[in-house]
Amino acid sequence: MSSDPRRQAGSPTSGQKRASNALELGPRKRPMTQDPLVHHGRHFGRAVHTFCNVQTLVTNGLSLMGEDVDEASLTAHKRKEYSMFHALLKMTPGLEARLMESSEEEVIHIADLIQKGANGARADDTKGMKSAVIDWITPKGQILNPHIPRNVKAGRGFNHEHTGALLCPAGLDWGNSETRAKLVSGQMQISGDQWPVLLYANYSYDPEDPWNGLLRSGLLVSAFKHIFTSPSSVDQEPHATRSGNARIHGMHSVTKASTAYVTTQVNLTFCTL
């Protein structure tokens, strides 16, 4: 009789998989390491340009660098694009050297990683704020009537009394039944230059001074904190054990792009689509 312990009953022979045991933990999986470019891409999408085509930006930027072009000779659009390319290089340590040493295929791969980060951050923020905004617009000690599901966008927009009032274009009266009916039915189309009242401090619009309080609503402040510091900082009682996105990336002030990003995210959370 063989004394080989592998031949004993219950022991798997060579080529056989070991039977799993429901009462024992399996081997620990190694944590997946993510390329730092994805991490920096997340901040680039939030603070520099949200819907940027990174591959085109990098390709055009490298082309201009190789030509040693005079920026003053560029069109306004090209100057803006080149400026964003330099912003990307500045905020991503080692990126310029890595691009210079890379082949064309490697450059495309680098751009794809940055794009992955930007797209992922946008999706994560949209998902995270979809439920958080319900808490922000609900008066303390009260409930919204009718109820708004935290993770479902149906029932928001102009279909709900509260979200409709926030989305109502500044200068229009949500309390006017005729105006409200036209907004709900879609009979009244809203142009891009009609900003919702939710952007204004205290949701108050002054037709005599339309810039007064613009982009200073408490809702936008809460959303900015949620994205750039931490969700817990919204209530001024930080519980996060890790540094927020702004601190990690050395962001010391609000940028035009980050304001536009937050504003877009907030507006989307109240829409039905």
C-alpha positions as CSV (number, residue, x, y, z in Angstrom):
1,M,0.0,0.0,0.0
2,S,1.3,3.4,-0.9
3,S,2.3,5.6,2.0
4,D,2.2,8.8,-0.2
5,P,0.0,11.2,1.7
6,R,-1.3,12.6,-1.6
7,R,-3.0,9.2,-2.2
8,Q,-4.8,9.2,1.1
9,A,-8.6,9.5,1.1
10,G,-9.8,13.1,0.8
11,S,-6.5,14.4,-0.6
12,P,-6.5,15.6,-4.2
13,T,-4.2,13.8,-6.6
14,S,-2.0,15.6,-9.1
15,G,-4.0,17.6,-11.6
16,Q,-7.1,17.7,-9.4
17,K,-8.5,20.9,-7.9
18,R,-8.8,21.0,-4.1
19,A,-12.4,20.9,-3.0
20,S,-13.6,24.2,-1.5
21,N,-14.8,24.3,2.1
22,A,-17.7,26.5,2.9
23,L,-16.5,26.9,6.5
24,E,-13.1,28.1,5.6
25,L,-12.0,31.4,4.0
26,G,-10.3,31.0,0.6
27,P,-6.9,32.5,-0.2
28,R,-6.7,36.2,0.0
29,K,-6.8,38.0,-3.3
30,R,-4.0,40.3,-4.1
31,P,-5.1,43.9,-4.2
32,M,-5.2,45.3,-7.8
33,T,-2.8,48.1,-8.4
34,Q,-4.1,51.0,-10.4
35,D,-1.9,53.1,-12.7
36,P,-1.4,56.6,-11.1
37,L,-2.5,58.1,-14.4
38,V,-6.1,57.0,-13.7
39,H,-5.9,58.7,-10.3
40,H,-4.7,62.0,-11.8
41,G,-7.3,61.6,-14.6
42,R,-10.1,61.7,-12.1
43,H,-8.9,65.1,-10.8
44,F,-8.3,66.4,-14.3
45,G,-11.9,65.7,-15.3
46,R,-13.2,67.4,-12.1
47,A,-11.0,70.5,-12.0
48,V,-9.8,71.2,-15.5
49,H,-12.1,69.8,-18.2
50,T,-15.0,67.3,-17.8
51,F,-15.8,66.2,-21.3
52,C,-12.3,66.4,-22.8
53,N,-11.1,63.9,-25.5
54,V,-7.8,63.2,-23.8
55,Q,-6.3,61.3,-26.7
56,T,-6.8,64.2,-29.0
57,L,-5.6,66.7,-26.4
58,V,-2.4,64.8,-25.8
59,T,-1.7,64.1,-29.5
60,N,-2.2,67.8,-30.5
61,G,-0.3,69.0,-27.5
62,L,2.8,66.8,-28.3
63,S,2.6,68.0,-31.9
64,L,2.7,71.7,-30.8
65,M,5.5,71.0,-28.4
66,G,7.5,69.4,-31.2
67,E,7.0,72.4,-33.4
68,D,8.1,74.8,-30.7
69,V,5.2,77.0,-31.8
70,D,4.6,80.6,-30.7
71,E,1.4,80.5,-28.7
72,A,0.5,84.0,-29.7
73,S,0.2,82.8,-33.3
74,L,-2.5,80.2,-32.3
75,T,-6.2,80.7,-32.5
76,A,-8.1,81.2,-29.3
77,H,-9.4,77.6,-29.4
78,K,-5.9,76.2,-30.0
79,R,-4.5,78.3,-27.1
80,K,-7.1,77.1,-24.8
81,E,-6.5,73.5,-25.8
82,Y,-2.7,73.9,-25.4
83,S,-3.2,75.5,-22.0
84,M,-5.2,72.5,-20.8
85,F,-2.5,70.2,-22.1
86,H,0.1,72.0,-20.0
87,A,-2.3,71.9,-17.0
88,L,-2.5,68.1,-17.4
89,L,1.3,67.9,-17.5
90,K,1.7,70.1,-14.5
91,M,-0.8,68.2,-12.3
92,T,0.6,64.7,-13.3
93,P,4.1,64.1,-12.0
94,G,6.4,62.5,-14.6
95,L,3.8,62.6,-17.4
96,E,5.8,64.8,-19.7
97,A,8.9,62.5,-19.5
98,R,6.8,59.4,-19.9
99,L,5.1,60.8,-23.0
100,M,8.5,61.8,-24.6
101,E,9.9,58.3,-24.1
102,S,6.8,56.5,-25.4
103,S,5.9,55.1,-28.8
104,E,2.7,56.2,-30.6
105,E,0.8,53.2,-29.2
106,E,2.1,53.8,-25.7
107,V,0.9,57.5,-25.9
108,I,-2.6,56.3,-26.8
109,H,-2.5,53.9,-23.9
110,I,-1.5,56.7,-21.5
111,A,-4.3,58.9,-22.8
112,D,-6.8,56.1,-22.4
113,L,-5.8,55.7,-18.7
114,I,-6.3,59.4,-18.0
115,Q,-9.6,59.3,-19.9
116,K,-10.7,56.2,-17.8
117,G,-10.0,58.2,-14.6
118,A,-12.0,61.3,-15.8
119,N,-15.0,59.1,-16.9
120,G,-14.9,57.1,-13.8
121,A,-14.9,60.1,-11.5
122,R,-17.9,61.6,-13.3
123,A,-19.9,58.4,-13.0
124,D,-19.0,58.0,-9.3
125,D,-20.0,61.5,-8.5
126,T,-23.3,61.3,-10.4
127,K,-24.1,58.1,-8.5
128,G,-23.0,59.4,-5.1
129,M,-24.9,62.7,-5.3
130,K,-28.1,61.2,-6.6
131,S,-29.0,60.1,-3.1
132,A,-27.1,62.8,-1.2
133,V,-29.1,65.7,-2.7
134,I,-32.3,64.3,-1.2
135,D,-30.9,64.9,2.3
136,W,-29.7,68.4,1.3
137,I,-33.1,69.6,0.1
138,T,-35.2,67.9,2.8
139,P,-36.0,70.4,5.6
140,K,-34.7,69.1,9.0
141,G,-37.2,67.1,10.9
142,Q,-39.5,66.9,7.8
143,I,-40.0,64.6,4.8
144,L,-40.6,65.4,1.2
145,N,-44.2,65.0,-0.1
146,P,-44.4,63.1,-2.4
147,H,-41.5,61.0,-1.4
148,I,-38.4,60.9,-3.7
149,P,-36.6,57.6,-3.9
150,R,-32.9,58.1,-3.1
151,N,-31.5,55.9,-6.0
152,V,-34.2,56.5,-8.6
153,K,-34.4,59.6,-10.8
154,A,-38.0,59.0,-11.9
155,G,-40.3,61.5,-10.2
156,R,-37.8,64.3,-10.1
157,G,-37.5,67.2,-12.5
158,F,-40.5,69.4,-13.0
159,N,-42.7,66.4,-12.0
160,H,-42.0,67.1,-8.3
161,E,-43.0,70.2,-6.4
162,H,-39.7,70.6,-4.7
163,T,-37.2,69.7,-7.5
164,G,-39.3,71.6,-10.0
165,A,-39.1,74.8,-7.9
166,L,-35.3,74.4,-7.8
167,L,-35.0,73.8,-11.6
168,C,-37.3,76.6,-12.5
169,P,-35.4,79.2,-14.7
170,A,-34.5,82.3,-12.8
171,G,-37.0,85.1,-13.6
172,L,-40.0,82.7,-14.0
173,D,-42.5,82.2,-11.2
174,W,-42.9,78.5,-10.3
175,G,-45.9,79.5,-8.2
176,N,-47.7,80.5,-11.3
177,S,-49.9,77.6,-12.3
178,E,-49.8,78.3,-16.0
179,T,-46.0,78.6,-16.0
180,R,-45.7,75.4,-14.0
181,A,-48.0,73.5,-16.3
182,K,-46.0,74.5,-19.4
183,L,-42.8,73.4,-17.7
184,V,-44.2,70.1,-16.7
185,S,-45.7,69.3,-20.1
186,G,-42.6,70.5,-21.9
187,Q,-44.6,73.1,-23.8
188,M,-42.2,75.7,-22.5
189,Q,-38.7,75.0,-23.8
190,I,-35.7,76.2,-21.7
191,S,-32.7,77.7,-23.5
192,G,-29.1,77.3,-22.3
193,D,-28.9,80.8,-21.1
194,Q,-31.8,80.4,-18.7
195,W,-30.1,79.3,-15.5
196,P,-32.1,77.5,-12.8
197,V,-32.8,79.3,-9.5
198,L,-31.0,76.6,-7.6
199,L,-27.7,78.3,-8.6
200,Y,-28.5,81.5,-6.5
201,A,-27.9,82.1,-2.9
202,N,-31.1,81.4,-0.9
203,Y,-32.6,80.4,-4.3
204,S,-33.4,84.1,-4.8
205,Y,-33.0,85.9,-8.1
206,D,-32.9,89.6,-8.5
207,P,-33.9,90.7,-12.0
208,E,-32.3,94.1,-11.4
209,D,-28.9,92.5,-10.5
210,P,-28.8,89.0,-12.1
211,W,-25.2,88.4,-11.0
212,N,-26.1,88.9,-7.3
213,G,-25.8,85.6,-5.5
214,L,-25.1,83.6,-8.7
215,L,-23.2,80.3,-8.0
216,R,-23.4,80.9,-4.3
217,S,-26.3,78.6,-3.3
218,G,-25.9,76.4,-0.3
219,L,-26.7,73.4,-2.5
220,L,-23.6,74.1,-4.7
221,V,-21.5,74.5,-1.6
222,S,-22.7,71.1,-0.3
223,A,-22.0,69.5,-3.6
224,F,-18.5,71.0,-3.8
225,K,-17.7,69.7,-0.4
226,H,-19.1,66.3,-1.2
227,I,-16.8,65.9,-4.2
228,F,-13.7,67.8,-3.3
229,T,-13.3,67.4,0.5
230,S,-15.5,64.5,1.7
231,P,-19.2,63.6,1.9
232,S,-19.0,63.9,5.7
233,S,-17.7,67.4,5.5
234,V,-21.1,68.6,4.1
235,D,-22.5,68.6,7.7
236,Q,-19.3,70.2,9.1
237,E,-18.6,67.1,11.0
238,P,-15.9,65.4,9.1
239,H,-15.6,61.6,9.7
240,A,-13.3,60.7,6.8
241,T,-10.1,59.1,7.7
242,R,-8.4,59.9,4.4
243,S,-7.6,63.2,2.8
244,G,-10.1,64.6,0.4
245,N,-9.6,65.0,-3.3
246,A,-8.7,68.7,-3.1
247,R,-6.0,68.1,-0.5
248,I,-4.5,65.0,-2.3
249,H,-4.1,67.0,-5.5
250,G,-2.9,70.3,-3.9
251,M,-6.1,72.2,-4.9
252,H,-6.2,75.3,-2.8
253,S,-9.0,77.3,-4.5
254,V,-12.1,76.8,-6.5
255,T,-11.5,76.8,-10.3
256,K,-13.9,77.9,-13.1
257,A,-13.9,74.3,-14.4
258,S,-14.6,72.8,-10.9
259,T,-17.5,75.2,-10.5
260,A,-19.0,74.2,-13.9
261,Y,-18.5,70.6,-13.0
262,V,-20.3,70.8,-9.7
263,T,-23.1,72.9,-11.2
264,T,-23.6,70.3,-14.0
265,Q,-23.6,67.4,-11.5
266,V,-26.2,69.1,-9.3
267,N,-28.4,70.0,-12.2
268,L,-28.3,66.4,-13.4
269,T,-29.3,64.9,-10.1
270,F,-32.6,66.8,-10.2
271,C,-33.5,65.9,-13.8
272,T,-35.5,62.8,-14.6
273,L,-33.1,61.6,-17.3
